[in-house]
Amino acid sequence: MSERGARHVGVGDLLVATPTLLDPNFERTVVLVLDVDEAGALGVVLNRPSTVPVAEILPEWGDLAGTPEVLFQGGPVSPDSALAVGISPPTASVGFRRLYDEVGIIDLDTPAPVIGPTLRRLRIFAGYAGWGVHQLAAEIHEGSWYVVPSVPDDVFSNHPLDLWERVLRRQPGELAWVSTRPADPSMN
């Protein structure tokens, strides 16, 4: 369990699946928390790139998408919807809702030429992960998630497939050791 505890999960934190979380929707995932309130929590999985180019689904946004220029599988909820996360300077306002630091949600209904020039990074997710009231706290308490701080490169990594290991490796103590655990313990 995280040292921060379930009640201290905040926007911008990462939920890192522990080795005991075997649900195929979340096994070895890293989830960026986008919203937490009395109704529950919402986030997107950062390390599940699809093979579908952004330009194929959202042509107007294709040139703005970061490397890899594909849609990411944000989670099992509403996989037919798109959610965009980006980095924009403090002066950005139209079509951008700041979440923390310079990271925010992009309104994909805003024309890309209007908001595009202000964006420094962009990632588009198909679907999201969501937890009802007390559900996330219970999952953290049972040992399914580590709660750790994020850095901007986590959200926009050019190498998302090794994000789980990299995030854990930079943590102090036992969590750094967990990063060396193989996906299949019988391979140890």
N, C-alpha and C positions, 0 to 999 in steps of 0.2 A: 504494500500500500504506500502511496505517496506520503511524504512528510507533510505536505500541505493540507492533506485531508480533503474530503469531498466538499465540505461547505466553503472551501477556499478556491474552487475552480472558477477561473475568470476568463473573460474574453481575451483571446490571444494565447492562452495556455495550450499546451499539447496534451492530448490523451494518447499515451503510448501503450499498445496492447502488451500485456504481460505474456510470458510463455504459456501460462495456463489458459489463456483465452483462445479457445479452439473454434469458435463460431466462424465459419468460412467468410462471413461478411466483414469480419474484423481481425482475423488472424494476422499478426505481425504488421498491423496498421499503425499509422500516425495520423491522429485527427486534430485539426485546428479548431478550437472552440470559437464560434462566431457570435453566440448569444447564450446567456444564462440569466434566467429570471425565475420568479416563483412558479411559473408554468412548466419549466423544464430547461433543457439545453439543446443546442443545435450546433453542428460542426460539419466539416468536410474532411474526407480522407485525402491525405496529401500524397500518398505513395502508391496509387493505383492508376497509372496512365492507361488509357484505352489505346486502340489502334486507329481510332477515328480522328482524322484531322479536323481541327476547329473550323477551317475554311469550308469543309464539306457540309457542316450543319449550320454554321453561323458565318456566312461568307464575309460580312462586313467586319467581323472581328478577327478573322484569320491572320491578317498581317500584324496584329497587335499582340497575339498570343505568344507567350514565352516558349523557350525550348524546354522540353519537346512540345511542338505545336499541335498537340492533340487534346481532346477532351479528357478529363480525369473522371474516374468513377468516384464521385463524392460521397456515396453511401447508398444504402438500400431504399431510402425513402424518396419517392417521386423521381425515379431515374430518367423520366422523360422531360424533366424540367432542367433549366440551366441556371447556374449561380456563378457569378464572377467575383474574384477577389483580386485587388490590385494595390499598387503603391502609387501614391500621388502626393505632390507637395502640399503643404498646409493651405495654399491658396485655392486648391481645387474645390468646387462646390457642385456644379451641375452634374447630376448623374453619379455622384460619388458620396457615399456615407461612411465617414471615418469610424473605424472600430477601435483601433489603438495605434499609437505612434503614427506612421504614415500609411498604415494598412487599412483598407476599407472594402466595402461592397460596391460593385459597379452595377448600376441599373442598365441592363442590356437593352432596354427600350430607348435609352438615350442614343441618338445617332453617334456612331463611332467617330466620325470626323469632329464632333463637338468635344467629346471627352478624351479622345485618343491622344492629342498633343500634350495633355497634362499627365498622362500615365507613364510611369517608369517601368512598371512590371504588370503583367496580367496573366491570370490563370483561370480557365473556365472549367467548372465541375458539372457533371450530369448527376443530379440527385444530391442528397445530403444524409447525414446521420442525425437522428433525433432521439431524445430521451424524455420521458414523462416526468412529472413531479416525483422526486425521490429515487427514480430509477437509476440515474447516473451515480448518485451517492451510494446506493446499494451495490452497484457493480464495482465501484472503487473500493468499498469496504470489504467485499468478498475477494479482492485481489485481482480483478480483471484488467485494471488500468493503472499505469503510473501517470501522475500529473507532474509535468515539468514545464519550465518556461520555453517559449519559442524564440527563435531569431529569424529575421526576414528571409534568410536563405533557405530555411526549412520550407516555407510556403512556395518559393519559386525555384527550387533546386533544379538544376539541369540534369541531375542524376537521382530521380525520385525512388528508384528501386532499392537503393541502399540507405534510404533515409532512416529506417527503423534502427539499423546498426549505428549510424552516425549520431543520431540524437542520443541514444543510450550511452555511447562511448564517451561523449563529452560530459556526462553526469558524474557527480562524485560518488565514491564508494562502490557499493555492490551493483548499482545500476550499470556502471561501466563494464563490470564483469559479465552481466547478463547479455551485453551486446555481442559477446563471443559465442553464445549458445547457438548451436545449429538449429535450423527449423525442424529437423528430424533428429531427436535426441539419440536414436539408435546409431546415428552417424558419428557420434562423439567418440 
